[in-house]
Amino acid sequence: MIFETRGSIDYHETGTGPTVVLVPGSCSTGAAWRPVMAHWPNRFRCVTTSLLGYGGTAERRTSGNADIARESEIIEAVIHRADGPVHLVGHSFGGLAALAVALRRRVPLLSLTIAEAPAMEILREAGEMIHYEAFRSMSATYSDAFKRGETNAIARMIDFYGGAGTFAAWPRRVRDYAIETTPANLLDWESAYGFRLTPTLLAAVAVPTLVLWGEESHPAVSRANDMLGRCIPDAVRATIAGAAHFMIATHPQPFADLVTRHIGQSSLAAAAAR
């Protein structure tokens, strides 16, 4: 655990080798990475954390003050503790926060992996309004349902990502945690909509980048991540066959293999450049 005046930040590390910082998405903690890490025995030093409002990481945002920079700050604190440079890997909202870290350039990164980021603002910038409105409609309906007192309103968001029935199929403890952390998740959406993404901004990413999404993911999510990969210089784009949004749980081995390859290629390129 990292203790700062503004609150605690989850920090856990295991293994030896090149350092990989793993940032989970909403309604998750660092434990979400265990299925992926199981495919890296004695390969990497894995550092995990949790985003604001999840696990042991204290919330620092309020509605109207949910700048994604607040997420960047906690990830940067984790990287400082890990004594970088590091390979940064983020899933879902964690992927968007990892992108924000890369753009701030305040910590040393060796590579960046973004998986299934809610990067809908690049869709709006490109005029892809059908896909953009799919995000907007879902998040507005979800938020309204929560304000009306619908206890499991977050199921609307989970099923948008994973398909109808995804939330109902989760174990009760996982559903309960998602319901408990709904207020934090609504701040995540506020952060994401406030993070303006443009081709010019993304062209400034100066670290080897891999952008991943699932073959079975929602079309709006797939398109947003595809556009990220097209706008980030020399980014590698890849899909995982048969996977949807929750790929780090359902398809951990192909995910782990793609990240391993990306880290290896990034390390070779860095060595050649020296």
N, C-alpha and C positions, 0 to 999 in steps of 0.2 A: 504494500500500500504506500502511496505517496501522500504526504500530508502538507497541504498548503493553507494559507490563511483563508482562501475562498472555499475550502472544502477538500475532502479526500478524493483521490483518484485511484481506481483499481490498478494494480500492477502485480503481475506474476510472471516468472520466467522458469523455463525448464529446457534441458538439453544443452548441447555444445555445437559449435560451428558458426557459420555466418549468422548474424542476428536478423531475425524476421519479426517485425512488429505486426500483430494481427488485430485488426479493429473490427468488432462485430457490428451488426446492424441494430435497428430498434428492437426493443423488447427482449434484448439478449444480454449476455455477459460473456466474458472471455471463455467460459465453458463451451460456448457454441463451436469453438474451433477444435475441440477434442477429436472429432472424427477425421478431420484433415491432418492434425498433428500425428495421429496414429500411423499415418503413412510416411512419416519422416523420422523413423527411429535413428537417433544418433547422427542426424544429418544437419539440423539447424538448432540454433539457440532461439527458442520461440518465446516471445514476450507478448502477453495478452493483457487487454484492458477492457473497460466498459465505457460506453458513451455517457454523456451527462444524463443523470436521472435513473441510471440502471446499475445494478449490482451495488458496489460500494462507492461509485463515483457520484459525488454530490451535485445536485442541480445548481446551475449558475444563471439560468435563463429565466425570463418571465415573458409573458405574452407582450409583444411590442418591443422586446429587447432580446430577440432570439437569433442574433447574428451568428452565422456559422463559424465566425472567428472564435467564438467561445469553445466550440468543439476542437478547433485547430490548437488552441492553447493547451488543452489537456493531452492531446496526442503528442504535441511537442514536448511537454513535460515528461511523458513516458519515454520518448526518444532520448532526451537528455539523461534520464536515469539509466537507460540502456547503454549509454556512452557510445552513441552512433559512430560512423554512419550505419544505416540500416536499410533493409529491404522492407518497404511498407505495403501491407496488403489490407484492403478494406472491402467488406461485403455490405451491400445495400446502402443504408444511410452512412454506414462506416466508410463505404467506398467514396461517397461524395465528400465526407469530411477529410478523407485521405487526399483527395484531389485538392481541397482547399489548402492543406498543409504544403503540398508540392508547389502550389502557386505562391504561397507566402515566402518560401525559400529561407526559412529561419533555422532549419535543422538539416543536417546532411543526409541525403537519401541516395542509395545505390540503385534502387529500382522502385517502381510503383505498380501495383496491381489493383485494378478497380473492377469489382464484380457486381453487376446488377444495380448500379447507382441510380437513385431517383433524380436523374439529371434532366427534369422536364423543361427547365428554362432554356436549354439549347434548342428544344423543339419549338418553343415560342419564338425564339430569335430567328429560326429558320422558316417560320411561317407554317409549320406542320401542325395546324390547329386541331385536326381531328385527334391526333395522338395526344396533344397537349390537353385538350378538353377531356380526354379520358381520365387523365390524372386529376384534373380540376373537379370533374363531376364526382369521382370517387371520394376525394378528400373532403369535399363540401358536404356530401351526403353523410359521410362518416362523422364529421364534426357536428353536424346538426343533430344526428341521432344521439351522440354523447350528451349534448346540451339538453336534449329532451329527457335524459335520464335512462337511456337504453344501456344497460349494464355491459352487454357484450358488443357494443357498437364497433369495437376494433375488429370484429370478425369481418366486417365489410372490407377493411383494408387488407387483411390477411388473405381473404378469398380473391380479391383483385389480383394479388400477386401469385397465389398458388393454385387458383381455380376453385370453383364452387365446392364446398364441403371440406376445404383444407383445415379451417379452424376447428370444425367439429371433430375432425379426425385426430387432432393433437391430444396428447395425454392431458389429463385435467390440470396437473401442476403447471404445465406450459401455458394452457389457456388462462389459468388463474393469474399467472405472472403477466401475461399480455394485458389482461383486464386491469390489473393493479397499476401498470405503468402507462396506461392510456394517456394521462396528462402529459407525460414526457414525450410520448409519440406525437401528440398534436403539436408540441413545440418543435419537434423534428421537421414536421411538414412546414411549419412557419419558417424555419431556418432554410429549408430547401427552396421554397418559393422566393425567399429573399436573396438567394445566391445567384446573381445574374451571370449567365454563361454565354460567351460569344466566341466565335471562331478566333478573333484576335486575342482574347484572353487565353484560350486554350493553346494557342500557338506558342505561348510563353512557357509551357511546361517543358522543363529542360532535364528530364530524367527518363531513362528507358521505361516505357509504359506498356502494360498488357491490360486490355479491356475485355472482360468476359461477360457473356450472358447465356441463358439457357435456350436450347432449341425450342422448348415448349413454353417459354416465358410469354407474358402478355405482350402483344405487338407494340404497345406504346413504350414499354420498358426496353424491348429489344431495339427499337428504332433509336431511342435516346442514347443507349450505350454504343450502338453502331456509330452514331454521329460523334460521340465523344472520341471514339477511336480514330475517326476520319480527320478530326480537327487537331488532335494532339500529334505533334511531329513524330513521324516514324513509329507510331504506336502499333503494336501487334493486336489484332482483333481475333477473337476466337469464340466459338459456341461449344457448349457441352451437350452432346447428344442425349435426348430423353430427359434433360433436366429443365426445371423451372426455377423460380426465384430462390427457393430454399436449398440450393445446390450443395452448400457446404455440409448439410445434413444428409441429403439424399444421394449425392454423387461425390463423396469426398475424395475418392481415389483419382478420377480424372481431373478434378480441381487441383489436387496436390501435385499431380504430374505436370500440369500446365504451368503452375507457379514454379516448380522445381526447374523446368526447362527455361523459363523466363529469367530466373535468377542466375542460372548457369550462363546463359547467353549474355546477360548484362555484365557479369563478372569478366567474361572473356573480352568483351568490347572495352571494358575499363582497363584491363591489363594491356590490350593492344594500343590503347591511346596514351599510355604512360611512356 
